Amino acid sequence: MLRQSIRLATPSKSLTAVANNRLRVMQGWLGARVNMSTTSAATAPEADVLHRKQLSSRTFILNRPKALNALNLSMVRNMTPQLKAWEKSDLCKVIVIKGAGDRAFCAGGDVRSVAELAQSGQKDVAMDFFGEEYQLNHMIATLKTPFVAILNGITMGGGVGLSVHAPFRIATEKTLIAMPETNIGLFPDVGGSFFLPRLDGETGTYLGLTGQRLTGIDTVFAGFATHYVPSERLPALEDRLSELETDSHEVINMAIEDFVSEPQPNHKYALSANRAAIDRCFRFNTVEEILAALEKEKTPFAEETIATMRRMSPTSLKVTLQQLREGRHLKIADCFKMEHQLSRQFLEDHDFVEGVKALLVEKTNKPKWQPDTIEGVDRETMLSAYFRNQPSKPLTLTNTTTWTEYPHARFGLPSEEEIRRVVRGEVQGSGPLQLTTDEVVEVFAKKTGGKIGVREKVAEVLSRKVEQGPDGKLKWID
């Protein structure tokens, strides 16, 4: 009947009208769907970590700029499986991590949420954050795929853990790095027991106990970063990395070197003036001895350092010092396992919850530590509680790879230990050397292919650590 009606109608007009009507209805419906989709996309919250693919590079973007990209468990669980997938991909030649915005790479872990869980009795849930965070840190440390961390802004605590174990760490003029955990009743974790003792001299002990900040190119001189690139060059650098068709660490290092900047004329490493005092005072194995040594200095630096340490959690100071002394001799996997046990004990005790409450929640900046003096923390009790108890639930790492020294340390500036060996003629195959300071500088400039910052770093170390004997030979001052 319907077909007959259509045939009886004028075909050219009736069929065209029906088709046009249906087309208008369909266009309207599609338009509504498009608008609904657009509205939904505009209102849906973005992920806290974004993933980007560009040619051969893969990028994590920490995407909580209003929270200074502070790391939470959701972000850890976002990155971990994706990192595993990229590690297995033949198309991925380099992995990059950076923060959204230009204020922070990552200002630390979400310790406020962890402390709230601990205070409410959910300590096992709180431990999930530490455990999974350390697993991710260890994974970054042991990746075969080159990993580049761009530290453009504040980088503290958990942000250091996401970057410092990587072969390439890029600082900019906006970089600010610190490990301020003793200030909130915690300890410098995320592998701090491994990387801090391996900084020059007692630099790591000083930074771990005091939470002192370093900025810009000073983070390269200290060993936190491997390269200094002005922030305006970062987009071009990222494009260059994405164009590489190899996963060779050497090639990636050369690509980054094309974008680095010379240190500013007459720039002086921020810690240089006090490095000798830092080594003298922080070489001891008890906090009391360190404070006594600082008191003997009778300098503004020493007085300020004493005042800073007296504000910190006494328990945190003593645990941190022991942690760093233990970590100096441990492999990186064992450091994370030790820190996992330490974090569990901190959740059981008073100071961590108290520190977070006073500094981050109520913001009174007047935590009531227990004990409230360094002298009041019994060393044997501390050792028994934090270091001698067998862990009830030890940390399980996703792979067995480990080592005692960073395998890619050559991409950073030379360490004081490397410079000492050259001065003393202890480099394998070199025999005893008689070099001038200029010649020592040239040895390292040649060895690193003229890496920017090498001359300044070596010259600064030599100015503190060598003297010329009557025979003209350089003598290293221990």
C-alpha positions in Angstrom: 0.0 0.0 0.0 2.8 2.4 1.0 4.8 1.5 -2.1 1.7 2.1 -4.3 1.2 5.5 -2.7 4.7 6.5 -3.4 4.5 5.4 -7.0 1.3 7.4 -7.5 3.0 10.5 -6.2 5.2 12.7 -8.4 8.6 11.0 -8.1 10.8 14.0 -8.7 9.2 16.1 -6.0 8.0 13.5 -3.4 11.2 11.5 -3.2 13.4 14.6 -3.1 11.3 16.1 -0.3 11.4 12.9 1.8 15.2 12.6 1.2 15.8 16.3 2.1 13.6 16.0 5.2 15.5 12.9 6.4 18.8 14.6 5.7 17.8 17.6 7.8 16.7 15.4 10.6 20.0 13.4 10.5 22.1 16.6 10.4 20.2 17.9 13.4 20.7 14.7 15.3 24.4 14.5 14.4 24.8 18.1 15.4 23.3 17.4 18.7 25.5 14.4 19.2 28.6 16.5 18.3 27.6 19.2 20.6 26.9 16.7 23.4 30.3 15.1 22.8 32.0 18.5 22.8 30.3 19.6 26.0 31.2 16.3 27.7 34.8 16.6 26.7 35.0 20.1 27.9 33.6 19.3 31.3 35.3 15.9 31.9 38.3 16.2 34.1 41.7 15.5 32.4 43.8 12.6 33.6 46.3 13.4 36.3 49.0 12.1 34.0 48.8 12.6 30.3 50.5 10.3 27.7 51.8 11.7 24.4 53.3 10.0 21.4 55.4 11.9 18.9 57.3 9.9 16.3 59.8 7.8 18.3 59.4 9.5 21.7 56.8 8.8 24.4 56.0 11.5 27.1 54.5 11.5 30.5 53.0 14.9 31.5 52.3 15.2 35.3 49.0 17.0 35.0 48.1 18.6 38.4 49.6 22.1 37.9 47.4 23.7 40.6 48.8 21.2 43.1 52.3 21.7 41.7 52.0 18.3 40.1 52.3 16.6 43.5 52.5 12.8 43.1 49.6 10.7 44.4 48.8 7.0 44.1 46.5 7.5 41.1 49.4 9.0 39.2 51.7 6.2 40.1 49.1 3.6 38.9 48.6 5.6 35.8 52.3 5.6 34.9 53.5 2.1 35.9 51.7 0.0 33.4 52.3 2.5 30.6 56.0 2.6 31.4 56.1 -1.2 31.2 54.3 -1.1 27.8 56.7 1.5 26.4 59.7 -0.4 27.6 58.6 -3.4 25.5 57.7 -1.3 22.4 60.2 -1.4 19.5 58.7 1.9 18.3 59.6 3.8 21.5 63.2 5.0 21.5 63.1 7.5 24.3 60.8 8.2 27.2 60.4 11.8 28.5 58.7 12.9 31.8 57.8 16.5 32.5 55.3 18.6 34.5 52.3 20.6 33.2 52.8 24.4 33.6 56.1 26.1 34.4 56.0 26.3 38.2 56.8 22.7 39.0 58.0 19.4 37.7 56.7 17.7 40.8 56.7 19.3 44.2 56.7 16.0 46.1 54.4 13.1 47.1 50.9 13.5 48.4 52.0 13.0 52.0 48.9 14.8 53.4 46.6 12.0 52.1 49.1 9.3 53.4 49.2 10.9 56.9 45.4 11.1 57.0 45.2 7.4 56.2 47.7 6.6 58.9 45.9 8.7 61.4 42.6 7.0 60.7 44.1 3.6 61.2 44.4 2.7 57.6 48.2 2.1 57.6 48.2 -0.7 55.1 46.4 1.4 52.6 48.8 4.2 53.3 51.7 1.8 52.7 50.3 1.1 49.2 51.5 4.6 48.2 55.0 4.1 49.4 55.3 0.6 48.1 54.0 1.3 44.6 55.9 4.6 44.4 59.2 2.8 45.2 58.4 0.2 42.6 58.0 2.9 40.0 61.2 4.6 41.1 63.1 1.4 40.8 61.6 0.7 37.4 62.8 4.1 36.2 66.3 3.4 37.6 66.6 0.1 35.8 64.9 0.9 32.4 66.8 -0.2 29.3 65.0 2.5 27.2 66.6 5.9 27.7 64.6 8.1 30.1 64.8 11.9 30.1 63.4 13.9 33.1 62.8 17.6 32.5 62.9 19.4 35.8 61.5 22.7 34.8 60.4 24.1 38.2 60.0 22.9 41.7 61.3 19.3 42.2 61.1 17.9 45.7 60.7 14.6 47.4 58.6 12.3 45.1 59.6 14.5 42.1 63.2 13.7 42.8 62.3 10.0 42.9 60.8 10.2 39.5 63.9 11.8 38.0 67.2 11.4 39.9 67.7 7.7 39.1 67.3 8.4 35.3 70.3 8.7 33.0 69.3 12.2 31.8 68.0 14.9 34.1 67.6 18.3 32.6 67.6 21.4 34.8 66.5 24.9 33.7 66.7 28.4 35.2 63.4 27.6 37.0 64.6 24.4 38.6 64.5 24.2 42.4 65.5 20.9 44.1 65.3 19.8 47.7 64.7 16.8 49.9 62.8 18.5 52.9 61.4 15.4 54.6 63.0 15.9 58.0 61.0 19.0 58.3 57.7 17.0 58.2 58.9 14.2 60.4 59.8 11.8 57.6 63.1 10.8 55.9 64.5 11.4 52.4 63.0 8.4 50.7 62.4 7.6 47.0 65.9 6.2 46.8 67.5 9.0 48.8 69.5 6.4 50.8 71.2 5.6 47.4 71.7 8.8 45.6 72.4 11.2 48.5 75.5 9.3 49.8 76.9 9.2 46.2 77.0 13.0 45.9 80.3 14.7 46.4 81.8 14.5 49.9 79.2 15.0 52.5 76.9 17.1 50.3 74.2 14.5 50.4 74.3 14.2 54.2 74.0 18.0 54.5 71.1 18.2 52.0 69.3 15.2 53.5 69.4 16.5 57.1 68.7 20.2 56.4 66.5 20.1 53.4 68.6 22.9 51.8 67.4 24.0 48.4 69.5 24.2 45.2 68.4 26.0 42.1 69.3 26.3 38.4 72.7 25.2 37.2 73.7 24.5 40.8 71.7 21.3 40.6 74.0 20.2 37.8 77.2 21.0 39.9 75.7 19.1 42.8 74.9 16.0 40.7 71.1 16.1 40.8 70.9 17.1 37.1 73.0 16.1 34.2 72.4 19.0 31.8 71.3 22.7 32.0 69.0 23.8 29.2 67.2 27.2 29.2 63.4 26.6 29.4 62.8 28.5 26.1 64.8 25.7 24.3 62.8 22.8 25.8 60.1 22.6 23.0 62.9 22.3 20.3 64.7 19.8 22.4 61.6 17.6 22.8 61.1 17.8 19.0 64.7 16.7 18.4 64.4 13.8 20.8 61.3 12.6 19.0 63.1 12.6 15.7 65.8 10.2 16.8 65.6 6.7 15.3 67.9 5.0 17.9 67.7 4.2 21.6 71.5 4.7 22.0 72.1 6.6 25.2 75.2 8.1 23.7 73.3 9.6 20.8 70.6 10.9 23.1 73.2 12.5 25.2 74.7 14.3 22.2 71.3 15.5 21.1 70.7 17.0 24.5 74.2 18.6 24.5 73.2 20.6 21.4 70.7 22.6 23.5 72.6 23.2 26.8 73.7 26.6 27.9 77.0 27.8 29.3 77.1 28.8 32.9 76.7 32.5 33.5 80.0 34.4 33.6 81.4 34.5 37.1 78.7 32.1 38.4 79.8 30.5 41.7 78.4 27.2 42.9 76.1 28.0 45.8 77.6 25.5 48.1 81.2 26.2 47.1 82.1 28.6 50.0 80.9 26.1 52.6 81.8 22.8 51.0 84.9 22.4 53.2 82.9 23.0 56.3 80.2 20.7 55.1 82.7 17.9 54.7 84.3 18.6 58.1 81.1 18.8 60.1 78.8 16.2 58.4 81.4 13.3 58.2 80.4 12.1 61.7 78.0 9.2 62.3 75.9 10.8 65.0 73.8 13.9 64.9 75.2 15.1 68.2 78.8 15.0 66.8 77.6 16.9 63.7 76.1 19.6 65.8 79.2 19.8 68.0 81.4 20.2 64.9 79.1 23.0 63.6 79.3 24.8 66.9 83.1 24.8 66.7 82.9 26.6 63.3 81.5 29.8 64.7 80.4 31.1 61.3 77.0 32.4 60.1 76.7 29.3 57.9 77.2 27.0 60.9 74.8 28.9 63.1 72.1 28.9 60.5 72.6 25.2 59.9 72.3 24.4 63.6 69.1 26.5 63.9 67.7 24.6 60.9 68.5 21.2 62.3 67.1 22.1 65.7 63.7 22.8 64.0 63.6 19.4 62.3 62.1 16.2 63.8 64.8 14.8 66.1 63.8 11.2 65.2 63.9 12.0 61.5 67.4 13.5 61.8 68.7 10.4 63.5 67.0 7.9 61.2 68.1 9.9 58.1 71.7 9.9 59.1 71.7 6.2 59.8 69.8 5.6 56.5 72.5 7.5 54.5 75.3 5.6 56.2 73.6 2.3 55.5 72.8 3.2 51.9 76.4 4.1 51.1 77.2 0.4 51.0 73.9 -1.0 49.6 72.7 -1.8 46.1 69.8 0.3 44.8 67.2 -2.4 45.1 68.2 -3.0 48.8 67.9 0.8 49.4 64.3 0.8 48.3 63.6 -2.3 50.5 65.1 -0.6 53.5 63.2 2.6 52.9 60.0 0.6 52.6 60.5 -0.7 56.1 61.4 2.7 57.4 58.3 4.3 56.0 56.1 1.6 57.7 57.7 2.5 61.0 57.2 6.2 60.5 53.5 5.5 59.9 53.4 3.8 63.3 55.1 6.6 65.2 54.1 10.1 66.1 56.2 12.6 64.2 55.2 12.1 60.6 51.4 12.7 61.2 52.3 15.6 63.6 54.6 17.2 61.0 52.1 17.0 58.2 49.4 18.4 60.4 51.4 21.3 61.7 53.1 22.3 58.4 50.6 21.3 55.7 47.2 21.2 57.3 47.0 23.7 60.1 50.1 25.5 58.9 51.1 26.6 62.4 54.7 25.6 61.5 55.1 24.5 65.2 55.1 20.7 65.3 55.3 19.1 68.7 57.9 16.4 68.1 58.2 13.4 70.4 60.9 13.3 71.6 61.3 17.0 71.2 65.1 17.2 71.4 67.9 15.5 69.5 69.5 14.4 72.8 66.2 12.8 73.8 66.2 10.3 71.0 68.0 7.2 72.2 70.2 5.8 69.4 69.8 2.1 70.4 66.1 2.4 70.6 66.0 4.1 67.2 68.2 1.5 65.6 66.1 -1.3 67.0 62.8 0.2 65.9 63.8 1.3 62.4 66.7 -0.8 61.2 66.7 -4.1 63.1 63.1 -5.2 62.9 62.4 -7.7 60.2 59.8 -6.3 57.8 56.3 -7.9 58.1 55.6 -7.3 54.4 58.9 -6.7 52.5 58.8 -4.7 49.3 58.6 -6.7 46.1 60.3 -5.2 43.1 59.1 -5.9 39.5 62.6 -6.9 38.3 65.8 -8.1 39.9 68.1 -5.6 38.2 70.3 -3.7 40.7 73.8 -2.1 41.0 76.0 -0.3 43.5 76.8 2.7 41.3 74.7 4.5 38.7 75.5 2.9 35.3 75.0 6.2 33.4 76.9 8.6 35.7 79.2 9.5 32.8 76.4 11.8 31.4 76.7 14.2 34.3 79.6 16.2 35.5 82.6 14.4 36.9 82.5 13.7 40.6 85.1 14.8 43.2 86.1 11.1 43.5 86.9 11.0 39.7 88.9 14.2 40.0 90.8 12.9 43.0 91.9 9.7 41.1 93.3 11.8 38.2 95.2 14.1 40.6 96.7 11.1 42.4 97.4 9.2 39.2 95.1 6.4 40.2 93.3 6.1 36.9 93.9 2.7 35.5 96.8 2.6 33.1 97.9 6.2 33.7 100.6 5.6 36.3 101.7 8.5 38.6 101.0 11.9 37.0 102.5 15.3 37.6 99.8 17.6 36.3 99.1 21.3 36.8 95.5 22.3 37.6 95.0 23.5 34.0 96.1 20.1 32.8 93.7 18.3 35.1 90.9 20.5 33.7 91.9 19.6 30.2 91.9 15.9 31.0 88.3 16.1 31.9 87.3 18.5 29.1 88.8 16.0 26.6 87.3 13.0 28.3 83.8 14.5 28.1 84.1 16.0 24.7 84.0 19.5 26.0 80.8 19.1 28.0 79.5 22.4 29.2 80.1 22.9 32.9 83.0 20.4 33.2 85.7 23.1 33.3 83.9 25.1 35.9 83.2 22.0 38.1 86.7 20.7 37.9 88.2 24.1 38.6 85.9 24.6 41.6 86.9 21.3 43.1 90.6 21.8 42.5 90.4 25.2 44.2 89.3 23.5 47.4 90.9 20.1 47.3 94.5 20.5 46.0 97.6 22.4 46.9 101.0 22.5 45.1 103.9 20.9 46.8 107.5 22.1 46.7 108.2 19.6 44.0 105.5 21.1 41.9 103.2 18.2 42.2 99.5 18.6 43.1 98.6 17.2 46.5 95.0 16.2 47.2 93.7 17.4 50.6 91.7 14.8 52.3 
